Amino acid sequence: EVQLVESGGGSVQAGGSLRLSCAISGDATNSPACMAWFRQAPGKEREAVATIDTRSGGTDYAASVKGRFTISRDNAKKTVDLQMNSLKPEDTGTYYCARDSAAGTCATWALGLGRIGYWGQGTQVTVS
């Protein structure tokens, strides 16, 4: 069992920055995995915005956030962070940390909801 706990959400003006952090605990936390940040805007489907392969360090971003968001991991601290810069109102939503439970390509376009084995509780980001 793996537990994910997000922190760092809040309200910010357009053009500002926020940093989200996901603390990982439980069994198998050191096993290779695809970690991701998803977001869900009101009335929209949950979508992956950034992924990171904890073994290779490889990252991938949705087109809507590429160049503005950076995902990173600290294996010693067991955290996965999302640095969000140049925020836009359309970035508003609930952000979820997620870990896959099925093997596959670790990329935003390949990581469907069906592959996610663990979710955090979500943290709200509001950009005005």
C-alpha positions as CSV (number, residue, x, y, z in Angstrom):
1,E,0.0,0.0,0.0
2,V,1.2,3.5,-0.9
3,Q,0.0,6.8,0.5
4,L,0.3,10.1,-1.3
5,V,-0.3,13.4,0.4
6,E,-0.2,16.7,-1.5
7,S,0.5,20.1,-0.2
8,G,1.2,23.6,-1.5
9,G,-2.0,24.6,-3.3
10,G,-3.5,28.0,-2.9
11,S,-4.7,31.1,-4.7
12,V,-2.4,33.2,-6.9
13,Q,-2.7,35.9,-9.5
14,A,-2.1,35.2,-13.2
15,G,1.6,35.2,-13.9
16,G,2.5,34.0,-10.4
17,S,4.0,30.8,-9.2
18,L,3.2,27.9,-6.9
19,R,5.0,24.8,-5.9
20,L,3.1,21.6,-5.1
21,S,4.7,18.7,-3.1
22,C,3.6,15.1,-2.9
23,A,4.9,13.1,0.1
24,I,5.0,9.4,-0.6
25,S,4.8,6.7,2.2
26,G,4.0,3.1,2.7
27,D,5.2,-0.1,1.1
28,A,7.1,-0.3,-2.1
29,T,7.9,3.4,-2.1
30,N,11.4,2.6,-3.5
31,S,10.1,0.5,-6.3
32,P,10.4,2.1,-9.8
33,A,7.2,3.8,-10.8
34,C,5.6,6.4,-12.9
35,M,4.6,9.3,-10.8
36,A,2.3,12.0,-12.1
37,W,0.4,15.2,-11.4
38,F,-3.1,15.3,-12.7
39,R,-5.5,18.2,-12.6
40,Q,-9.3,18.4,-12.8
41,A,-11.0,21.7,-13.7
42,P,-14.6,22.2,-12.8
43,G,-16.8,20.3,-15.3
44,K,-13.8,18.7,-17.1
45,E,-12.2,15.3,-17.0
46,R,-9.1,14.6,-14.9
47,E,-6.0,14.9,-17.1
48,A,-2.3,14.2,-16.6
49,V,-0.2,17.4,-16.8
50,A,3.3,16.0,-15.9
51,T,4.9,12.6,-15.4
52,I,8.2,11.4,-14.1
53,D,9.8,8.0,-14.3
54,T,11.4,7.5,-10.8
55,R,14.0,5.1,-12.2
56,S,15.2,7.0,-15.3
57,G,14.2,10.5,-14.2
58,G,12.5,11.0,-17.6
59,T,9.8,13.6,-17.7
60,D,6.9,14.4,-19.9
61,Y,4.4,17.3,-20.0
62,A,1.1,18.1,-21.4
63,A,1.3,20.7,-24.2
64,S,-0.7,23.1,-22.1
65,V,1.9,23.3,-19.4
66,K,5.2,22.6,-21.2
67,G,7.7,25.3,-20.6
68,R,5.9,26.6,-17.5
69,F,5.7,23.5,-15.2
70,T,8.6,21.4,-13.9
71,I,8.1,18.0,-12.2
72,S,11.0,16.7,-10.0
73,R,11.6,14.0,-7.5
74,D,13.7,13.6,-4.4
75,N,14.2,9.8,-3.8
76,A,15.8,10.4,-0.4
77,K,12.9,12.6,0.8
78,K,10.4,10.5,-1.0
79,T,8.7,13.5,-2.6
80,V,7.6,14.5,-6.1
81,D,7.2,18.2,-6.6
82,L,5.5,20.3,-9.3
83,Q,6.9,23.8,-9.8
84,M,4.3,25.9,-11.6
85,N,5.3,29.2,-13.1
86,S,3.6,31.8,-15.3
87,L,0.3,30.5,-14.1
88,K,-2.9,31.2,-16.1
89,P,-6.6,31.2,-15.1
90,E,-7.0,28.0,-17.1
91,D,-4.6,26.3,-14.7
92,T,-7.3,26.5,-12.0
93,G,-8.4,23.1,-10.7
94,T,-7.8,20.4,-8.2
95,Y,-4.3,18.9,-8.5
96,Y,-3.7,15.2,-7.7
97,C,-0.5,13.3,-7.1
98,A,-0.7,9.8,-8.6
99,R,1.3,6.6,-8.9
100,D,0.8,3.9,-11.5
101,S,0.2,0.3,-10.6
102,A,0.6,-1.2,-14.1
103,A,3.6,-1.2,-16.4
104,G,3.6,1.0,-19.4
105,T,5.0,4.2,-21.0
106,C,5.5,6.9,-18.5
107,A,4.2,9.9,-20.3
108,T,1.1,12.2,-20.1
109,W,-0.3,10.9,-23.3
110,A,0.1,7.3,-22.3
111,L,-0.9,7.4,-18.6
112,G,-4.6,6.8,-18.5
113,L,-6.7,6.8,-15.4
114,G,-7.0,3.0,-15.6
115,R,-3.3,2.6,-14.9
116,I,-3.3,4.7,-11.7
117,G,-3.2,2.6,-8.5
118,Y,-2.8,5.3,-6.0
119,W,-4.2,8.9,-5.7
120,G,-3.6,11.7,-3.3
121,Q,-6.5,13.6,-1.8
122,G,-6.0,16.6,-4.1
123,T,-5.0,20.2,-3.5
124,Q,-6.8,23.2,-4.9
125,V,-5.1,25.7,-7.2
126,T,-6.9,28.9,-8.1
127,V,-5.5,31.4,-10.6
128,S,-7.3,34.7,-11.0
